[in-house]
């Protein structure tokens, strides 16, 4: 889940231990979460993950072993993200590659 992984240091998500609590709503069920994730492109997700870590494009490009120009094009959704790149992004950010790869 993108928001949980992206904001793990600043977003506290409490797990409800009881199933019968009618007031408990899963994060994925909130309308604002659905709207944000539905409208977020893979490039937006990369920019968000990079920004949360305070990394420049240069820093992330070095970690991914690609040029800054390629990263810029990925973030602007000009260059598509391959499965291999999605896997690299998942490893670098500690998230699921599916966050960045849309078929």
Secondary structure, 3 states (H helix, E strand, C coil): CHHHHHCCCCCCCCCCCCCCCCCCCCHHHCHHHHHHHHHCCHHHHHHHHHHHCCCCHHHHHHHHCCCHHHHHHHHCCCCCCCHHHHHHHHHHHCCCHHHCCCC
